[in-house]
Structure formats: structure tokens, C-alpha cells
Amino acid sequence: MQLRRSRLRFAEYRQQLRDKRRNGQPHEPGAESGRRGRPRSFWRLFVAFWGMLAGHRAGVVFGLVTLTVATLLALVPPAATKLVIDNVLDGQ
């Protein structure tokens, strides 16, 4: 049922856009809300997101830290291979 309502709203939105184009009014993103340009900065969005993480912050931070460590450890074998090729096999 929710999908049907969403589809109807989208069809109405598209019809409004067509009507605006026929009347010669250009469509401007954000014009419906009265805002123009970039409505929110990265930091405002980040603070809002951080607020939504209440109760889950430790898990998210732990996940990001372990992902960073795993990525760094995955870069060790290619770096070791480069050192071997550059220094040992090159005759230094």
C-alpha cells in the first residue's frame, strides 16, 4: 500500500513539473521549500548524524578503527614486495 502512495505522489510531482515547463517556469531544486543553494553544510549534517548514533557510537567507532587497521595490514604485503624488488633484486 505504501508503494502505491509513493508512486502516486511521484506521478503528481512529475505532472507538476510538466505543468511548470508548459507555463515557462524553470524548475529550481529546493524551490518548493524556499531554500536555494546548499541547504546544510557537511558539519551540520555530521552533527545531526552523530546525534542519531546515540547508543551506537562505540560500535561505529570500533568498526571504523578495525576497518582502518585491516586496510593498513592489507597494504603490508604489496609494500614488502616493492621493497624486495627495488632493493634486493636491483642489486643494492
Phi and psi restraints in degrees (range 20) as a CNS / XPLOR table:
assign (resid 1 and name C) (resid 2 and name N)
       (resid 2 and name CA) (resid 2 and name C) 1.0 -63.9 20.0 2
assign (resid 2 and name N) (resid 2 and name CA)
       (resid 2 and name C) (resid 3 and name N) 1.0 -38.1 20.0 2
assign (resid 2 and name C) (resid 3 and name N)
       (resid 3 and name CA) (resid 3 and name C) 1.0 -62.1 20.0 2
assign (resid 3 and name N) (resid 3 and name CA)
       (resid 3 and name C) (resid 4 and name N) 1.0 -41.2 20.0 2
assign (resid 3 and name C) (resid 4 and name N)
       (resid 4 and name CA) (resid 4 and name C) 1.0 -63.5 20.0 2
assign (resid 4 and name N) (resid 4 and name CA)
       (resid 4 and name C) (resid 5 and name N) 1.0 -43.3 20.0 2
assign (resid 4 and name C) (resid 5 and name N)
       (resid 5 and name CA) (resid 5 and name C) 1.0 -63.5 20.0 2
assign (resid 5 and name N) (resid 5 and name CA)
       (resid 5 and name C) (resid 6 and name N) 1.0 -41.6 20.0 2
assign (resid 5 and name C) (resid 6 and name N)
       (resid 6 and name CA) (resid 6 and name C) 1.0 -63.4 20.0 2
assign (resid 6 and name N) (resid 6 and name CA)
       (resid 6 and name C) (resid 7 and name N) 1.0 -41.8 20.0 2
assign (resid 6 and name C) (resid 7 and name N)
       (resid 7 and name CA) (resid 7 and name C) 1.0 -63.7 20.0 2
assign (resid 7 and name N) (resid 7 and name CA)
       (resid 7 and name C) (resid 8 and name N) 1.0 -40.6 20.0 2
assign (resid 7 and name C) (resid 8 and name N)
       (resid 8 and name CA) (resid 8 and name C) 1.0 -65.8 20.0 2
assign (resid 8 and name N) (resid 8 and name CA)
       (resid 8 and name C) (resid 9 and name N) 1.0 -41.7 20.0 2
assign (resid 8 and name C) (resid 9 and name N)
       (resid 9 and name CA) (resid 9 and name C) 1.0 -62.0 20.0 2
assign (resid 9 and name N) (resid 9 and name CA)
       (resid 9 and name C) (resid 10 and name N) 1.0 -40.9 20.0 2
assign (resid 9 and name C) (resid 10 and name N)
       (resid 10 and name CA) (resid 10 and name C) 1.0 -66.6 20.0 2
assign (resid 10 and name N) (resid 10 and name CA)
       (resid 10 and name C) (resid 11 and name N) 1.0 -39.7 20.0 2
assign (resid 10 and name C) (resid 11 and name N)
       (resid 11 and name CA) (resid 11 and name C) 1.0 -63.6 20.0 2
assign (resid 11 and name N) (resid 11 and name CA)
       (resid 11 and name C) (resid 12 and name N) 1.0 -40.1 20.0 2
assign (resid 11 and name C) (resid 12 and name N)
       (resid 12 and name CA) (resid 12 and name C) 1.0 -64.7 20.0 2
assign (resid 12 and name N) (resid 12 and name CA)
       (resid 12 and name C) (resid 13 and name N) 1.0 -40.6 20.0 2
assign (resid 12 and name C) (resid 13 and name N)
       (resid 13 and name CA) (resid 13 and name C) 1.0 -61.5 20.0 2
assign (resid 13 and name N) (resid 13 and name CA)
       (resid 13 and name C) (resid 14 and name N) 1.0 -45.5 20.0 2
assign (resid 13 and name C) (resid 14 and name N)
       (resid 14 and name CA) (resid 14 and name C) 1.0 -64.2 20.0 2
assign (resid 14 and name N) (resid 14 and name CA)
       (resid 14 and name C) (resid 15 and name N) 1.0 -37.7 20.0 2
assign (resid 14 and name C) (resid 15 and name N)
       (resid 15 and name CA) (resid 15 and name C) 1.0 -65.0 20.0 2
assign (resid 15 and name N) (resid 15 and name CA)
       (resid 15 and name C) (resid 16 and name N) 1.0 -39.6 20.0 2
assign (resid 15 and name C) (resid 16 and name N)
       (resid 16 and name CA) (resid 16 and name C) 1.0 -63.0 20.0 2
assign (resid 16 and name N) (resid 16 and name CA)
       (resid 16 and name C) (resid 17 and name N) 1.0 -40.5 20.0 2
assign (resid 16 and name C) (resid 17 and name N)
       (resid 17 and name CA) (resid 17 and name C) 1.0 -62.2 20.0 2
assign (resid 17 and name N) (resid 17 and name CA)
       (resid 17 and name C) (resid 18 and name N) 1.0 -43.6 20.0 2
assign (resid 17 and name C) (resid 18 and name N)
       (resid 18 and name CA) (resid 18 and name C) 1.0 -61.7 20.0 2
assign (resid 18 and name N) (resid 18 and name CA)
       (resid 18 and name C) (resid 19 and name N) 1.0 -42.4 20.0 2
assign (resid 18 and name C) (resid 19 and name N)
       (resid 19 and name CA) (resid 19 and name C) 1.0 -62.9 20.0 2
assign (resid 19 and name N) (resid 19 and name CA)
       (resid 19 and name C) (resid 20 and name N) 1.0 -40.8 20.0 2
assign (resid 19 and name C) (resid 20 and name N)
       (resid 20 and name CA) (resid 20 and name C) 1.0 -63.3 20.0 2
assign (resid 20 and name N) (resid 20 and name CA)
       (resid 20 and name C) (resid 21 and name N) 1.0 -41.2 20.0 2
assign (resid 20 and name C) (resid 21 and name N)
       (resid 21 and name CA) (resid 21 and name C) 1.0 -65.5 20.0 2
assign (resid 21 and name N) (resid 21 and name CA)
       (resid 21 and name C) (resid 22 and name N) 1.0 -39.4 20.0 2
assign (resid 21 and name C) (resid 22 and name N)
       (resid 22 and name CA) (resid 22 and name C) 1.0 -65.2 20.0 2
assign (resid 22 and name N) (resid 22 and name CA)
       (resid 22 and name C) (resid 23 and name N) 1.0 -34.4 20.0 2
assign (resid 22 and name C) (resid 23 and name N)
       (resid 23 and name CA) (resid 23 and name C) 1.0 -83.4 20.0 2
assign (resid 23 and name N) (resid 23 and name CA)
       (resid 23 and name C) (resid 24 and name N) 1.0 -2.7 20.0 2
assign (resid 23 and name C) (resid 24 and name N)
       (resid 24 and name CA) (resid 24 and name C) 1.0 83.9 20.0 2
assign (resid 24 and name N) (resid 24 and name CA)
       (resid 24 and name C) (resid 25 and name N) 1.0 13.7 20.0 2
assign (resid 24 and name C) (resid 25 and name N)
       (resid 25 and name CA) (resid 25 and name C) 1.0 -92.0 20.0 2
assign (resid 25 and name N) (resid 25 and name CA)
       (resid 25 and name C) (resid 26 and name N) 1.0 123.3 20.0 2
assign (resid 25 and name C) (resid 26 and name N)
       (resid 26 and name CA) (resid 26 and name C) 1.0 -72.7 20.0 2
assign (resid 26 and name N) (resid 26 and name CA)
       (resid 26 and name C) (resid 27 and name N) 1.0 146.5 20.0 2
assign (resid 26 and name C) (resid 27 and name N)
       (resid 27 and name CA) (resid 27 and name C) 1.0 -86.7 20.0 2
assign (resid 27 and name N) (resid 27 and name CA)
       (resid 27 and name C) (resid 28 and name N) 1.0 127.2 20.0 2
assign (resid 27 and name C) (resid 28 and name N)
       (resid 28 and name CA) (resid 28 and name C) 1.0 -119.0 20.0 2
assign (resid 28 and name N) (resid 28 and name CA)
       (resid 28 and name C) (resid 29 and name N) 1.0 124.3 20.0 2
assign (resid 28 and name C) (resid 29 and name N)
       (resid 29 and name CA) (resid 29 and name C) 1.0 -59.1 20.0 2
assign (resid 29 and name N) (resid 29 and name CA)
       (resid 29 and name C) (resid 30 and name N) 1.0 134.6 20.0 2
assign (resid 29 and name C) (resid 30 and name N)
       (resid 30 and name CA) (resid 30 and name C) 1.0 85.2 20.0 2
assign (resid 30 and name N) (resid 30 and name CA)
       (resid 30 and name C) (resid 31 and name N) 1.0 -0.7 20.0 2
assign (resid 30 and name C) (resid 31 and name N)
       (resid 31 and name CA) (resid 31 and name C) 1.0 -68.6 20.0 2
assign (resid 31 and name N) (resid 31 and name CA)
       (resid 31 and name C) (resid 32 and name N) 1.0 -29.5 20.0 2
assign (resid 31 and name C) (resid 32 and name N)
       (resid 32 and name CA) (resid 32 and name C) 1.0 -64.4 20.0 2
assign (resid 32 and name N) (resid 32 and name CA)
       (resid 32 and name C) (resid 33 and name N) 1.0 -35.3 20.0 2
assign (resid 32 and name C) (resid 33 and name N)
       (resid 33 and name CA) (resid 33 and name C) 1.0 -90.4 20.0 2
assign (resid 33 and name N) (resid 33 and name CA)
       (resid 33 and name C) (resid 34 and name N) 1.0 -4.6 20.0 2
assign (resid 33 and name C) (resid 34 and name N)
       (resid 34 and name CA) (resid 34 and name C) 1.0 84.9 20.0 2
assign (resid 34 and name N) (resid 34 and name CA)
       (resid 34 and name C) (resid 35 and name N) 1.0 2.9 20.0 2
assign (resid 34 and name C) (resid 35 and name N)
       (resid 35 and name CA) (resid 35 and name C) 1.0 -102.5 20.0 2
assign (resid 35 and name N) (resid 35 and name CA)
       (resid 35 and name C) (resid 36 and name N) 1.0 150.3 20.0 2
assign (resid 35 and name C) (resid 36 and name N)
       (resid 36 and name CA) (resid 36 and name C) 1.0 -130.1 20.0 2
assign (resid 36 and name N) (resid 36 and name CA)
       (resid 36 and name C) (resid 37 and name N) 1.0 156.9 20.0 2
assign (resid 36 and name C) (resid 37 and name N)
       (resid 37 and name CA) (resid 37 and name C) 1.0 73.5 20.0 2
assign (resid 37 and name N) (resid 37 and name CA)
       (resid 37 and name C) (resid 38 and name N) 1.0 -150.1 20.0 2
assign (resid 37 and name C) (resid 38 and name N)
       (resid 38 and name CA) (resid 38 and name C) 1.0 -87.1 20.0 2
assign (resid 38 and name N) (resid 38 and name CA)
       (resid 38 and name C) (resid 39 and name N) 1.0 108.5 20.0 2
assign (resid 38 and name C) (resid 39 and name N)
       (resid 39 and name CA) (resid 39 and name C) 1.0 -69.8 20.0 2
assign (resid 39 and name N) (resid 39 and name CA)
       (resid 39 and name C) (resid 40 and name N) 1.0 -36.6 20.0 2
assign (resid 39 and name C) (resid 40 and name N)
       (resid 40 and name CA) (resid 40 and name C) 1.0 -137.0 20.0 2
assign (resid 40 and name N) (resid 40 and name CA)
       (resid 40 and name C) (resid 41 and name N) 1.0 141.6 20.0 2
assign (resid 40 and name C) (resid 41 and name N)
       (resid 41 and name CA) (resid 41 and name C) 1.0 -78.9 20.0 2
assign (resid 41 and name N) (resid 41 and name CA)
       (resid 41 and name C) (resid 42 and name N) 1.0 168.7 20.0 2
assign (resid 41 and name C) (resid 42 and name N)
       (resid 42 and name CA) (resid 42 and name C) 1.0 -58.6 20.0 2
assign (resid 42 and name N) (resid 42 and name CA)
       (resid 42 and name C) (resid 43 and name N) 1.0 -43.5 20.0 2
assign (resid 42 and name C) (resid 43 and name N)
       (resid 43 and name CA) (resid 43 and name C) 1.0 -66.6 20.0 2
assign (resid 43 and name N) (resid 43 and name CA)
       (resid 43 and name C) (resid 44 and name N) 1.0 -37.5 20.0 2
assign (resid 43 and name C) (resid 44 and name N)
       (resid 44 and name CA) (resid 44 and name C) 1.0 -64.5 20.0 2
assign (resid 44 and name N) (resid 44 and name CA)
       (resid 44 and name C) (resid 45 and name N) 1.0 -41.4 20.0 2
assign (resid 44 and name C) (resid 45 and name N)
       (resid 45 and name CA) (resid 45 and name C) 1.0 -65.9 20.0 2
assign (resid 45 and name N) (resid 45 and name CA)
       (resid 45 and name C) (resid 46 and name N) 1.0 -40.7 20.0 2
assign (resid 45 and name C) (resid 46 and name N)
       (resid 46 and name CA) (resid 46 and name C) 1.0 -63.6 20.0 2
assign (resid 46 and name N) (resid 46 and name CA)
       (resid 46 and name C) (resid 47 and name N) 1.0 -43.1 20.0 2
assign (resid 46 and name C) (resid 47 and name N)
       (resid 47 and name CA) (resid 47 and name C) 1.0 -63.8 20.0 2
assign (resid 47 and name N) (resid 47 and name CA)
       (resid 47 and name C) (resid 48 and name N) 1.0 -40.6 20.0 2
assign (resid 47 and name C) (resid 48 and name N)
       (resid 48 and name CA) (resid 48 and name C) 1.0 -63.8 20.0 2
assign (resid 48 and name N) (resid 48 and name CA)
       (resid 48 and name C) (resid 49 and name N) 1.0 -43.1 20.0 2
assign (resid 48 and name C) (resid 49 and name N)
       (resid 49 and name CA) (resid 49 and name C) 1.0 -63.3 20.0 2
assign (resid 49 and name N) (resid 49 and name CA)
       (resid 49 and name C) (resid 50 and name N) 1.0 -43.0 20.0 2
assign (resid 49 and name C) (resid 50 and name N)
       (resid 50 and name CA) (resid 50 and name C) 1.0 -61.6 20.0 2
assign (resid 50 and name N) (resid 50 and name CA)
       (resid 50 and name C) (resid 51 and name N) 1.0 -36.9 20.0 2
assign (resid 50 and name C) (resid 51 and name N)
       (resid 51 and name CA) (resid 51 and name C) 1.0 -65.1 20.0 2
assign (resid 51 and name N) (resid 51 and name CA)
       (resid 51 and name C) (resid 52 and name N) 1.0 -34.4 20.0 2
assign (resid 51 and name C) (resid 52 and name N)
       (resid 52 and name CA) (resid 52 and name C) 1.0 -72.2 20.0 2
assign (resid 52 and name N) (resid 52 and name CA)
       (resid 52 and name C) (resid 53 and name N) 1.0 -18.4 20.0 2
assign (resid 52 and name C) (resid 53 and name N)
       (resid 53 and name CA) (resid 53 and name C) 1.0 -83.7 20.0 2
assign (resid 53 and name N) (resid 53 and name CA)
       (resid 53 and name C) (resid 54 and name N) 1.0 8.1 20.0 2
assign (resid 53 and name C) (resid 54 and name N)
       (resid 54 and name CA) (resid 54 and name C) 1.0 -51.8 20.0 2
assign (resid 54 and name N) (resid 54 and name CA)
       (resid 54 and name C) (resid 55 and name N) 1.0 127.0 20.0 2
assign (resid 54 and name C) (resid 55 and name N)
       (resid 55 and name CA) (resid 55 and name C) 1.0 90.9 20.0 2
assign (resid 55 and name N) (resid 55 and name CA)
       (resid 55 and name C) (resid 56 and name N) 1.0 -14.5 20.0 2
assign (resid 55 and name C) (resid 56 and name N)
       (resid 56 and name CA) (resid 56 and name C) 1.0 -123.7 20.0 2
assign (resid 56 and name N) (resid 56 and name CA)
       (resid 56 and name C) (resid 57 and name N) 1.0 4.5 20.0 2
assign (resid 56 and name C) (resid 57 and name N)
       (resid 57 and name CA) (resid 57 and name C) 1.0 -61.2 20.0 2
assign (resid 57 and name N) (resid 57 and name CA)
       (resid 57 and name C) (resid 58 and name N) 1.0 -43.6 20.0 2
assign (resid 57 and name C) (resid 58 and name N)
       (resid 58 and name CA) (resid 58 and name C) 1.0 -60.5 20.0 2
assign (resid 58 and name N) (resid 58 and name CA)
       (resid 58 and name C) (resid 59 and name N) 1.0 -42.6 20.0 2
assign (resid 58 and name C) (resid 59 and name N)
       (resid 59 and name CA) (resid 59 and name C) 1.0 -65.2 20.0 2
assign (resid 59 and name N) (resid 59 and name CA)
       (resid 59 and name C) (resid 60 and name N) 1.0 -40.1 20.0 2
assign (resid 59 and name C) (resid 60 and name N)
       (resid 60 and name CA) (resid 60 and name C) 1.0 -67.5 20.0 2
assign (resid 60 and name N) (resid 60 and name CA)
       (resid 60 and name C) (resid 61 and name N) 1.0 -44.4 20.0 2
assign (resid 60 and name C) (resid 61 and name N)
       (resid 61 and name CA) (resid 61 and name C) 1.0 -64.1 20.0 2
assign (resid 61 and name N) (resid 61 and name CA)
       (resid 61 and name C) (resid 62 and name N) 1.0 -42.9 20.0 2
assign (resid 61 and name C) (resid 62 and name N)
       (resid 62 and name CA) (resid 62 and name C) 1.0 -60.5 20.0 2
assign (resid 62 and name N) (resid 62 and name CA)
       (resid 62 and name C) (resid 63 and name N) 1.0 -43.2 20.0 2
assign (resid 62 and name C) (resid 63 and name N)
       (resid 63 and name CA) (resid 63 and name C) 1.0 -62.5 20.0 2
assign (resid 63 and name N) (resid 63 and name CA)
       (resid 63 and name C) (resid 64 and name N) 1.0 -42.5 20.0 2
assign (resid 63 and name C) (resid 64 and name N)
       (resid 64 and name CA) (resid 64 and name C) 1.0 -66.8 20.0 2
assign (resid 64 and name N) (resid 64 and name CA)
       (resid 64 and name C) (resid 65 and name N) 1.0 -38.8 20.0 2
assign (resid 64 and name C) (resid 65 and name N)
       (resid 65 and name CA) (resid 65 and name C) 1.0 -66.3 20.0 2
assign (resid 65 and name N) (resid 65 and name CA)
       (resid 65 and name C) (resid 66 and name N) 1.0 -46.0 20.0 2
assign (resid 65 and name C) (resid 66 and name N)
       (resid 66 and name CA) (resid 66 and name C) 1.0 -66.9 20.0 2
assign (resid 66 and name N) (resid 66 and name CA)
       (resid 66 and name C) (resid 67 and name N) 1.0 -34.7 20.0 2
assign (resid 66 and name C) (resid 67 and name N)
       (resid 67 and name CA) (resid 67 and name C) 1.0 -64.4 20.0 2
assign (resid 67 and name N) (resid 67 and name CA)
       (resid 67 and name C) (resid 68 and name N) 1.0 -40.4 20.0 2
assign (resid 67 and name C) (resid 68 and name N)
       (resid 68 and name CA) (resid 68 and name C) 1.0 -64.4 20.0 2
assign (resid 68 and name N) (resid 68 and name CA)
       (resid 68 and name C) (resid 69 and name N) 1.0 -44.6 20.0 2
assign (resid 68 and name C) (resid 69 and name N)
       (resid 69 and name CA) (resid 69 and name C) 1.0 -64.0 20.0 2
assign (resid 69 and name N) (resid 69 and name CA)
       (resid 69 and name C) (resid 70 and name N) 1.0 -42.7 20.0 2
assign (resid 69 and name C) (resid 70 and name N)
       (resid 70 and name CA) (resid 70 and name C) 1.0 -63.3 20.0 2
assign (resid 70 and name N) (resid 70 and name CA)
       (resid 70 and name C) (resid 71 and name N) 1.0 -39.0 20.0 2
assign (resid 70 and name C) (resid 71 and name N)
       (resid 71 and name CA) (resid 71 and name C) 1.0 -65.8 20.0 2
assign (resid 71 and name N) (resid 71 and name CA)
       (resid 71 and name C) (resid 72 and name N) 1.0 -42.6 20.0 2
assign (resid 71 and name C) (resid 72 and name N)
       (resid 72 and name CA) (resid 72 and name C) 1.0 -64.0 20.0 2
assign (resid 72 and name N) (resid 72 and name CA)
       (resid 72 and name C) (resid 73 and name N) 1.0 -40.5 20.0 2
assign (resid 72 and name C) (resid 73 and name N)
       (resid 73 and name CA) (resid 73 and name C) 1.0 -66.8 20.0 2
assign (resid 73 and name N) (resid 73 and name CA)
       (resid 73 and name C) (resid 74 and name N) 1.0 -31.9 20.0 2
assign (resid 73 and name C) (resid 74 and name N)
       (resid 74 and name CA) (resid 74 and name C) 1.0 -70.4 20.0 2
assign (resid 74 and name N) (resid 74 and name CA)
       (resid 74 and name C) (resid 75 and name N) 1.0 -20.5 20.0 2
assign (resid 74 and name C) (resid 75 and name N)
       (resid 75 and name CA) (resid 75 and name C) 1.0 -86.4 20.0 2
assign (resid 75 and name N) (resid 75 and name CA)
       (resid 75 and name C) (resid 76 and name N) 1.0 -8.2 20.0 2
assign (resid 75 and name C) (resid 76 and name N)
       (resid 76 and name CA) (resid 76 and name C) 1.0 -67.5 20.0 2
assign (resid 76 and name N) (resid 76 and name CA)
       (resid 76 and name C) (resid 77 and name N) 1.0 -48.6 20.0 2
assign (resid 76 and name C) (resid 77 and name N)
       (resid 77 and name CA) (resid 77 and name C) 1.0 -58.7 20.0 2
assign (resid 77 and name N) (resid 77 and name CA)
       (resid 77 and name C) (resid 78 and name N) 1.0 -44.4 20.0 2
assign (resid 77 and name C) (resid 78 and name N)
       (resid 78 and name CA) (resid 78 and name C) 1.0 -63.5 20.0 2
assign (resid 78 and name N) (resid 78 and name CA)
       (resid 78 and name C) (resid 79 and name N) 1.0 -35.9 20.0 2
assign (resid 78 and name C) (resid 79 and name N)
       (resid 79 and name CA) (resid 79 and name C) 1.0 -67.0 20.0 2
assign (resid 79 and name N) (resid 79 and name CA)
       (resid 79 and name C) (resid 80 and name N) 1.0 -39.2 20.0 2
assign (resid 79 and name C) (resid 80 and name N)
       (resid 80 and name CA) (resid 80 and name C) 1.0 -65.3 20.0 2
assign (resid 80 and name N) (resid 80 and name CA)
       (resid 80 and name C) (resid 81 and name N) 1.0 -40.6 20.0 2
assign (resid 80 and name C) (resid 81 and name N)
       (resid 81 and name CA) (resid 81 and name C) 1.0 -62.3 20.0 2
assign (resid 81 and name N) (resid 81 and name CA)
       (resid 81 and name C) (resid 82 and name N) 1.0 -41.7 20.0 2
assign (resid 81 and name C) (resid 82 and name N)
       (resid 82 and name CA) (resid 82 and name C) 1.0 -61.5 20.0 2
assign (resid 82 and name N) (resid 82 and name CA)
       (resid 82 and name C) (resid 83 and name N) 1.0 -43.3 20.0 2
assign (resid 82 and name C) (resid 83 and name N)
       (resid 83 and name CA) (resid 83 and name C) 1.0 -62.7 20.0 2
assign (resid 83 and name N) (resid 83 and name CA)
       (resid 83 and name C) (resid 84 and name N) 1.0 -41.2 20.0 2
assign (resid 83 and name C) (resid 84 and name N)
       (resid 84 and name CA) (resid 84 and name C) 1.0 -64.0 20.0 2
assign (resid 84 and name N) (resid 84 and name CA)
       (resid 84 and name C) (resid 85 and name N) 1.0 -46.8 20.0 2
assign (resid 84 and name C) (resid 85 and name N)
       (resid 85 and name CA) (resid 85 and name C) 1.0 -65.8 20.0 2
assign (resid 85 and name N) (resid 85 and name CA)
       (resid 85 and name C) (resid 86 and name N) 1.0 -44.7 20.0 2
assign (resid 85 and name C) (resid 86 and name N)
       (resid 86 and name CA) (resid 86 and name C) 1.0 -71.0 20.0 2
assign (resid 86 and name N) (resid 86 and name CA)
       (resid 86 and name C) (resid 87 and name N) 1.0 -40.3 20.0 2
assign (resid 86 and name C) (resid 87 and name N)
       (resid 87 and name CA) (resid 87 and name C) 1.0 -100.5 20.0 2
assign (resid 87 and name N) (resid 87 and name CA)
       (resid 87 and name C) (resid 88 and name N) 1.0 -40.7 20.0 2
assign (resid 87 and name C) (resid 88 and name N)
       (resid 88 and name CA) (resid 88 and name C) 1.0 -86.3 20.0 2
assign (resid 88 and name N) (resid 88 and name CA)
       (resid 88 and name C) (resid 89 and name N) 1.0 -51.8 20.0 2
assign (resid 88 and name C) (resid 89 and name N)
       (resid 89 and name CA) (resid 89 and name C) 1.0 -77.1 20.0 2
assign (resid 89 and name N) (resid 89 and name CA)
       (resid 89 and name C) (resid 90 and name N) 1.0 -17.1 20.0 2
assign (resid 89 and name C) (resid 90 and name N)
       (resid 90 and name CA) (resid 90 and name C) 1.0 -85.2 20.0 2
assign (resid 90 and name N) (resid 90 and name CA)
       (resid 90 and name C) (resid 91 and name N) 1.0 -7.0 20.0 2
assign (resid 90 and name C) (resid 91 and name N)
       (resid 91 and name CA) (resid 91 and name C) 1.0 94.1 20.0 2
assign (resid 91 and name N) (resid 91 and name CA)
       (resid 91 and name C) (resid 92 and name N) 1.0 15.8 20.0 2
